[in-house]
């Protein structure tokens, strides 16, 4: 199973998702929204 970490990083909000890319249509496996100012780095967001 191939999975990709996708994100929309902004000054106010950051949205991260894990997307399955096996064969057919892409499918969201997990998705989470964060307030960007609450985290010091992308690494911290990914670990959250």
mmCIF file of the N, C-alpha and C atoms, coordinates in Angstrom:
data_MODEL
# 
_entry.id   MODEL 
# 
loop_
_atom_site.group_PDB 
_atom_site.id 
_atom_site.type_symbol 
_atom_site.label_atom_id 
_atom_site.label_alt_id 
_atom_site.label_comp_id 
_atom_site.label_asym_id 
_atom_site.label_entity_id 
_atom_site.label_seq_id 
_atom_site.pdbx_PDB_ins_code 
_atom_site.Cartn_x 
_atom_site.Cartn_y 
_atom_site.Cartn_z 
_atom_site.occupancy 
_atom_site.B_iso_or_equiv 
_atom_site.pdbx_formal_charge 
_atom_site.auth_seq_id 
_atom_site.auth_comp_id 
_atom_site.auth_asym_id 
_atom_site.auth_atom_id 
_atom_site.pdbx_PDB_model_num 
ATOM 1   N N  . UNK A 1 1  ? 0.857  -1.176 0.000  1.00 0.00 ? 1  UNK A N  1 
ATOM 2   C CA . UNK A 1 1  ? 0.000  0.000  0.000  1.00 0.00 ? 1  UNK A CA 1 
ATOM 3   C C  . UNK A 1 1  ? 0.900  1.236  0.000  1.00 0.00 ? 1  UNK A C  1 
ATOM 4   N N  . UNK A 1 2  ? 0.722  2.091  -0.982 1.00 0.00 ? 2  UNK A N  1 
ATOM 5   C CA . UNK A 1 2  ? 1.485  3.326  -1.064 1.00 0.00 ? 2  UNK A CA 1 
ATOM 6   C C  . UNK A 1 2  ? 0.680  4.446  -0.429 1.00 0.00 ? 2  UNK A C  1 
ATOM 7   N N  . UNK A 1 3  ? 1.332  5.160  0.483  1.00 0.00 ? 3  UNK A N  1 
ATOM 8   C CA . UNK A 1 3  ? 0.683  6.297  1.138  1.00 0.00 ? 3  UNK A CA 1 
ATOM 9   C C  . UNK A 1 3  ? 1.570  7.521  1.006  1.00 0.00 ? 3  UNK A C  1 
ATOM 10  N N  . UNK A 1 4  ? 0.928  8.673  0.893  1.00 0.00 ? 4  UNK A N  1 
ATOM 11  C CA . UNK A 1 4  ? 1.627  9.932  0.707  1.00 0.00 ? 4  UNK A CA 1 
ATOM 12  C C  . UNK A 1 4  ? 1.155  10.901 1.782  1.00 0.00 ? 4  UNK A C  1 
ATOM 13  N N  . UNK A 1 5  ? 2.095  11.667 2.349  1.00 0.00 ? 5  UNK A N  1 
ATOM 14  C CA . UNK A 1 5  ? 1.745  12.744 3.261  1.00 0.00 ? 5  UNK A CA 1 
ATOM 15  C C  . UNK A 1 5  ? 1.543  13.993 2.418  1.00 0.00 ? 5  UNK A C  1 
ATOM 16  N N  . UNK A 1 6  ? 0.345  14.552 2.466  1.00 0.00 ? 6  UNK A N  1 
ATOM 17  C CA . UNK A 1 6  ? 0.019  15.759 1.709  1.00 0.00 ? 6  UNK A CA 1 
ATOM 18  C C  . UNK A 1 6  ? -0.322 16.861 2.695  1.00 0.00 ? 6  UNK A C  1 
ATOM 19  N N  . UNK A 1 7  ? -0.053 18.103 2.325  1.00 0.00 ? 7  UNK A N  1 
ATOM 20  C CA . UNK A 1 7  ? -0.346 19.175 3.250  1.00 0.00 ? 7  UNK A CA 1 
ATOM 21  C C  . UNK A 1 7  ? -0.611 20.502 2.580  1.00 0.00 ? 7  UNK A C  1 
ATOM 22  N N  . UNK A 1 8  ? -1.303 21.347 3.318  1.00 0.00 ? 8  UNK A N  1 
ATOM 23  C CA . UNK A 1 8  ? -1.554 22.732 2.949  1.00 0.00 ? 8  UNK A CA 1 
ATOM 24  C C  . UNK A 1 8  ? -1.070 23.545 4.136  1.00 0.00 ? 8  UNK A C  1 
ATOM 25  N N  . UNK A 1 9  ? 0.116  24.143 4.020  1.00 0.00 ? 9  UNK A N  1 
ATOM 26  C CA . UNK A 1 9  ? 0.724  24.867 5.126  1.00 0.00 ? 9  UNK A CA 1 
ATOM 27  C C  . UNK A 1 9  ? 0.512  26.354 4.934  1.00 0.00 ? 9  UNK A C  1 
ATOM 28  N N  . UNK A 1 10 ? -0.120 26.973 5.915  1.00 0.00 ? 10 UNK A N  1 
ATOM 29  C CA . UNK A 1 10 ? -0.382 28.396 5.831  1.00 0.00 ? 10 UNK A CA 1 
ATOM 30  C C  . UNK A 1 10 ? 0.002  29.104 7.116  1.00 0.00 ? 10 UNK A C  1 
ATOM 31  N N  . UNK A 1 11 ? -0.063 30.407 7.099  1.00 0.00 ? 11 UNK A N  1 
ATOM 32  C CA . UNK A 1 11 ? 0.289  31.198 8.269  1.00 0.00 ? 11 UNK A CA 1 
ATOM 33  C C  . UNK A 1 11 ? -0.708 31.052 9.403  1.00 0.00 ? 11 UNK A C  1 
ATOM 34  N N  . UNK A 1 12 ? -1.960 30.769 9.092  1.00 0.00 ? 12 UNK A N  1 
ATOM 35  C CA . UNK A 1 12 ? -2.996 30.627 10.108 1.00 0.00 ? 12 UNK A CA 1 
ATOM 36  C C  . UNK A 1 12 ? -3.295 29.168 10.413 1.00 0.00 ? 12 UNK A C  1 
ATOM 37  N N  . UNK A 1 13 ? -3.513 28.379 9.387  1.00 0.00 ? 13 UNK A N  1 
ATOM 38  C CA . UNK A 1 13 ? -3.865 26.963 9.560  1.00 0.00 ? 13 UNK A CA 1 
ATOM 39  C C  . UNK A 1 13 ? -2.968 26.065 8.716  1.00 0.00 ? 13 UNK A C  1 
ATOM 40  N N  . UNK A 1 14 ? -2.783 24.855 9.196  1.00 0.00 ? 14 UNK A N  1 
ATOM 41  C CA . UNK A 1 14 ? -2.071 23.820 8.452  1.00 0.00 ? 14 UNK A CA 1 
ATOM 42  C C  . UNK A 1 14 ? -2.951 22.587 8.425  1.00 0.00 ? 14 UNK A C  1 
ATOM 43  N N  . UNK A 1 15 ? -3.097 22.016 7.245  1.00 0.00 ? 15 UNK A N  1 
ATOM 44  C CA . UNK A 1 15 ? -3.892 20.798 7.085  1.00 0.00 ? 15 UNK A CA 1 
ATOM 45  C C  . UNK A 1 15 ? -2.970 19.709 6.563  1.00 0.00 ? 15 UNK A C  1 
ATOM 46  N N  . UNK A 1 16 ? -2.938 18.579 7.254  1.00 0.00 ? 16 UNK A N  1 
ATOM 47  C CA . UNK A 1 16 ? -2.129 17.443 6.836  1.00 0.00 ? 16 UNK A CA 1 
ATOM 48  C C  . UNK A 1 16 ? -3.036 16.251 6.593  1.00 0.00 ? 16 UNK A C  1 
ATOM 49  N N  . UNK A 1 17 ? -2.697 15.462 5.595  1.00 0.00 ? 17 UNK A N  1 
ATOM 50  C CA . UNK A 1 17 ? -3.483 14.269 5.278  1.00 0.00 ? 17 UNK A CA 1 
ATOM 51  C C  . UNK A 1 17 ? -2.554 13.149 4.828  1.00 0.00 ? 17 UNK A C  1 
ATOM 52  N N  . UNK A 1 18 ? -2.961 11.940 5.119  1.00 0.00 ? 18 UNK A N  1 
ATOM 53  C CA . UNK A 1 18 ? -2.311 10.761 4.559  1.00 0.00 ? 18 UNK A CA 1 
ATOM 54  C C  . UNK A 1 18 ? -3.261 10.236 3.495  1.00 0.00 ? 18 UNK A C  1 
ATOM 55  N N  . UNK A 1 19 ? -2.731 10.063 2.287  1.00 0.00 ? 19 UNK A N  1 
ATOM 56  C CA . UNK A 1 19 ? -3.545 9.686  1.138  1.00 0.00 ? 19 UNK A CA 1 
ATOM 57  C C  . UNK A 1 19 ? -3.035 8.363  0.572  1.00 0.00 ? 19 UNK A C  1 
ATOM 58  N N  . UNK A 1 20 ? -3.945 7.433  0.330  1.00 0.00 ? 20 UNK A N  1 
ATOM 59  C CA . UNK A 1 20 ? -3.609 6.165  -0.312 1.00 0.00 ? 20 UNK A CA 1 
ATOM 60  C C  . UNK A 1 20 ? -3.608 6.382  -1.819 1.00 0.00 ? 20 UNK A C  1 
ATOM 61  N N  . UNK A 1 21 ? -2.542 5.928  -2.485 1.00 0.00 ? 21 UNK A N  1 
ATOM 62  C CA . UNK A 1 21 ? -2.430 6.146  -3.930 1.00 0.00 ? 21 UNK A CA 1 
ATOM 63  C C  . UNK A 1 21 ? -2.386 4.836  -4.704 1.00 0.00 ? 21 UNK A C  1 
ATOM 64  N N  . UNK A 1 22 ? -2.941 3.785  -4.146 1.00 0.00 ? 22 UNK A N  1 
ATOM 65  C CA . UNK A 1 22 ? -2.919 2.475  -4.798 1.00 0.00 ? 22 UNK A CA 1 
ATOM 66  C C  . UNK A 1 22 ? -3.971 2.372  -5.891 1.00 0.00 ? 22 UNK A C  1 
ATOM 67  N N  . UNK A 1 23 ? -3.528 2.265  -7.111 1.00 0.00 ? 23 UNK A N  1 
ATOM 68  C CA . UNK A 1 23 ? -4.442 2.001  -8.216 1.00 0.00 ? 23 UNK A CA 1 
ATOM 69  C C  . UNK A 1 23 ? -5.501 3.054  -8.423 1.00 0.00 ? 23 UNK A C  1 
ATOM 70  N N  . UNK A 1 24 ? -6.739 2.739  -8.110 1.00 0.00 ? 24 UNK A N  1 
ATOM 71  C CA . UNK A 1 24 ? -7.907 3.580  -8.361 1.00 0.00 ? 24 UNK A CA 1 
ATOM 72  C C  . UNK A 1 24 ? -7.795 4.996  -7.830 1.00 0.00 ? 24 UNK A C  1 
ATOM 73  N N  . UNK A 1 25 ? -8.920 5.598  -7.561 1.00 0.00 ? 25 UNK A N  1 
ATOM 74  C CA . UNK A 1 25 ? -8.935 6.979  -7.082 1.00 0.00 ? 25 UNK A CA 1 
ATOM 75  C C  . UNK A 1 25 ? -8.179 7.116  -5.765 1.00 0.00 ? 25 UNK A C  1 
ATOM 76  N N  . UNK A 1 26 ? -7.567 8.272  -5.588 1.00 0.00 ? 26 UNK A N  1 
ATOM 77  C CA . UNK A 1 26 ? -6.880 8.543  -4.318 1.00 0.00 ? 26 UNK A CA 1 
ATOM 78  C C  . UNK A 1 26 ? -7.905 8.567  -3.193 1.00 0.00 ? 26 UNK A C  1 
ATOM 79  N N  . UNK A 1 27 ? -7.484 8.054  -2.031 1.00 0.00 ? 27 UNK A N  1 
ATOM 80  C CA . UNK A 1 27 ? -8.409 7.963  -0.891 1.00 0.00 ? 27 UNK A CA 1 
ATOM 81  C C  . UNK A 1 27 ? -7.720 8.511  0.350  1.00 0.00 ? 27 UNK A C  1 
ATOM 82  N N  . UNK A 1 28 ? -8.416 9.378  1.081  1.00 0.00 ? 28 UNK A N  1 
ATOM 83  C CA . UNK A 1 28 ? -7.876 9.933  2.315  1.00 0.00 ? 28 UNK A CA 1 
ATOM 84  C C  . UNK A 1 28 ? -7.920 8.865  3.393  1.00 0.00 ? 28 UNK A C  1 
ATOM 85  N N  . UNK A 1 29 ? -6.791 8.592  4.009  1.00 0.00 ? 29 UNK A N  1 
ATOM 86  C CA . UNK A 1 29 ? -6.707 7.626  5.096  1.00 0.00 ? 29 UNK A CA 1 
ATOM 87  C C  . UNK A 1 29 ? -6.884 8.346  6.432  1.00 0.00 ? 29 UNK A C  1 
ATOM 88  N N  . UNK A 1 30 ? -6.298 9.539  6.534  1.00 0.00 ? 30 UNK A N  1 
ATOM 89  C CA . UNK A 1 30 ? -6.409 10.345 7.757  1.00 0.00 ? 30 UNK A CA 1 
ATOM 90  C C  . UNK A 1 30 ? -6.231 11.810 7.376  1.00 0.00 ? 30 UNK A C  1 
ATOM 91  N N  . UNK A 1 31 ? -6.866 12.698 8.151  1.00 0.00 ? 31 UNK A N  1 
ATOM 92  C CA . UNK A 1 31 ? -6.748 14.137 7.901  1.00 0.00 ? 31 UNK A CA 1 
ATOM 93  C C  . UNK A 1 31 ? -6.836 14.861 9.234  1.00 0.00 ? 31 UNK A C  1 
ATOM 94  N N  . UNK A 1 32 ? -6.014 15.904 9.382  1.00 0.00 ? 32 UNK A N  1 
ATOM 95  C CA . UNK A 1 32 ? -6.004 16.664 10.637 1.00 0.00 ? 32 UNK A CA 1 
ATOM 96  C C  . UNK A 1 32 ? -5.734 18.133 10.318 1.00 0.00 ? 32 UNK A C  1 
ATOM 97  N N  . UNK A 1 33 ? -6.428 19.029 11.017 1.00 0.00 ? 33 UNK A N  1 
ATOM 98  C CA . UNK A 1 33 ? -6.215 20.471 10.893 1.00 0.00 ? 33 UNK A CA 1 
ATOM 99  C C  . UNK A 1 33 ? -5.542 20.983 12.160 1.00 0.00 ? 33 UNK A C  1 
ATOM 100 N N  . UNK A 1 34 ? -4.630 21.945 11.993 1.00 0.00 ? 34 UNK A N  1 
ATOM 101 C CA . UNK A 1 34 ? -3.891 22.515 13.118 1.00 0.00 ? 34 UNK A CA 1 
ATOM 102 C C  . UNK A 1 34 ? -3.877 24.034 13.002 1.00 0.00 ? 34 UNK A C  1 
ATOM 103 N N  . UNK A 1 35 ? -3.733 24.719 14.131 1.00 0.00 ? 35 UNK A N  1 
ATOM 104 C CA . UNK A 1 35 ? -3.456 26.152 14.142 1.00 0.00 ? 35 UNK A CA 1 
ATOM 105 C C  . UNK A 1 35 ? -1.944 26.289 14.027 1.00 0.00 ? 35 UNK A C  1 
ATOM 106 N N  . UNK A 1 36 ? -1.479 26.914 12.966 1.00 0.00 ? 36 UNK A N  1 
ATOM 107 C CA . UNK A 1 36 ? -0.045 26.991 12.694 1.00 0.00 ? 36 UNK A CA 1 
ATOM 108 C C  . UNK A 1 36 ? 0.730  27.640 13.831 1.00 0.00 ? 36 UNK A C  1 
ATOM 109 N N  . UNK A 1 37 ? 0.172  28.653 14.446 1.00 0.00 ? 37 UNK A N  1 
ATOM 110 C CA . UNK A 1 37 ? 0.897  29.383 15.497 1.00 0.00 ? 37 UNK A CA 1 
ATOM 111 C C  . UNK A 1 37 ? 1.135  28.540 16.752 1.00 0.00 ? 37 UNK A C  1 
ATOM 112 N N  . UNK A 1 38 ? 0.421  27.428 16.898 1.00 0.00 ? 38 UNK A N  1 
ATOM 113 C CA . UNK A 1 38 ? 0.586  26.569 18.074 1.00 0.00 ? 38 UNK A CA 1 
ATOM 114 C C  . UNK A 1 38 ? 1.765  25.613 17.947 1.00 0.00 ? 38 UNK A C  1 
ATOM 115 N N  . UNK A 1 39 ? 2.464  25.623 16.802 1.00 0.00 ? 39 UNK A N  1 
ATOM 116 C CA . UNK A 1 39 ? 3.554  24.676 16.553 1.00 0.00 ? 39 UNK A CA 1 
ATOM 117 C C  . UNK A 1 39 ? 4.760  25.421 16.002 1.00 0.00 ? 39 UNK A C  1 
ATOM 118 N N  . UNK A 1 40 ? 5.950  24.997 16.441 1.00 0.00 ? 40 UNK A N  1 
ATOM 119 C CA . UNK A 1 40 ? 7.185  25.683 16.052 1.00 0.00 ? 40 UNK A CA 1 
ATOM 120 C C  . UNK A 1 40 ? 7.762  25.221 14.720 1.00 0.00 ? 40 UNK A C  1 
ATOM 121 N N  . UNK A 1 41 ? 7.377  24.043 14.244 1.00 0.00 ? 41 UNK A N  1 
ATOM 122 C CA . UNK A 1 41 ? 7.985  23.522 13.020 1.00 0.00 ? 41 UNK A CA 1 
ATOM 123 C C  . UNK A 1 41 ? 7.062  22.506 12.350 1.00 0.00 ? 41 UNK A C  1 
ATOM 124 N N  . UNK A 1 42 ? 7.359  22.212 11.093 1.00 0.00 ? 42 UNK A N  1 
ATOM 125 C CA . UNK A 1 42 ? 6.617  21.178 10.375 1.00 0.00 ? 42 UNK A CA 1 
ATOM 126 C C  . UNK A 1 42 ? 6.839  19.826 11.035 1.00 0.00 ? 42 UNK A C  1 
ATOM 127 N N  . UNK A 1 43 ? 8.052  19.563 11.480 1.00 0.00 ? 43 UNK A N  1 
ATOM 128 C CA . UNK A 1 43 ? 8.338  18.292 12.153 1.00 0.00 ? 43 UNK A CA 1 
ATOM 129 C C  . UNK A 1 43 ? 7.445  18.113 13.379 1.00 0.00 ? 43 UNK A C  1 
ATOM 130 N N  . UNK A 1 44 ? 7.261  19.177 14.144 1.00 0.00 ? 44 UNK A N  1 
ATOM 131 C CA . UNK A 1 44 ? 6.389  19.100 15.324 1.00 0.00 ? 44 UNK A CA 1 
ATOM 132 C C  . UNK A 1 44 ? 4.944  18.802 14.912 1.00 0.00 ? 44 UNK A C  1 
ATOM 133 N N  . UNK A 1 45 ? 4.488  19.415 13.834 1.00 0.00 ? 45 UNK A N  1 
ATOM 134 C CA . UNK A 1 45 ? 3.125  19.157 13.349 1.00 0.00 ? 45 UNK A CA 1 
ATOM 135 C C  . UNK A 1 45 ? 2.949  17.707 12.922 1.00 0.00 ? 45 UNK A C  1 
ATOM 136 N N  . UNK A 1 46 ? 3.926  17.171 12.207 1.00 0.00 ? 46 UNK A N  1 
ATOM 137 C CA . UNK A 1 46 ? 3.826  15.788 11.735 1.00 0.00 ? 46 UNK A CA 1 
ATOM 138 C C  . UNK A 1 46 ? 3.800  14.833 12.916 1.00 0.00 ? 46 UNK A C  1 
ATOM 139 N N  . UNK A 1 47 ? 4.560  15.131 13.955 1.00 0.00 ? 47 UNK A N  1 
ATOM 140 C CA . UNK A 1 47 ? 4.592  14.267 15.138 1.00 0.00 ? 47 UNK A CA 1 
ATOM 141 C C  . UNK A 1 47 ? 3.296  14.366 15.951 1.00 0.00 ? 47 UNK A C  1 
ATOM 142 N N  . UNK A 1 48 ? 2.569  15.485 15.824 1.00 0.00 ? 48 UNK A N  1 
ATOM 143 C CA . UNK A 1 48 ? 1.331  15.685 16.583 1.00 0.00 ? 48 UNK A CA 1 
ATOM 144 C C  . UNK A 1 48 ? 0.275  14.823 16.044 1.00 0.00 ? 48 UNK A C  1 
# 
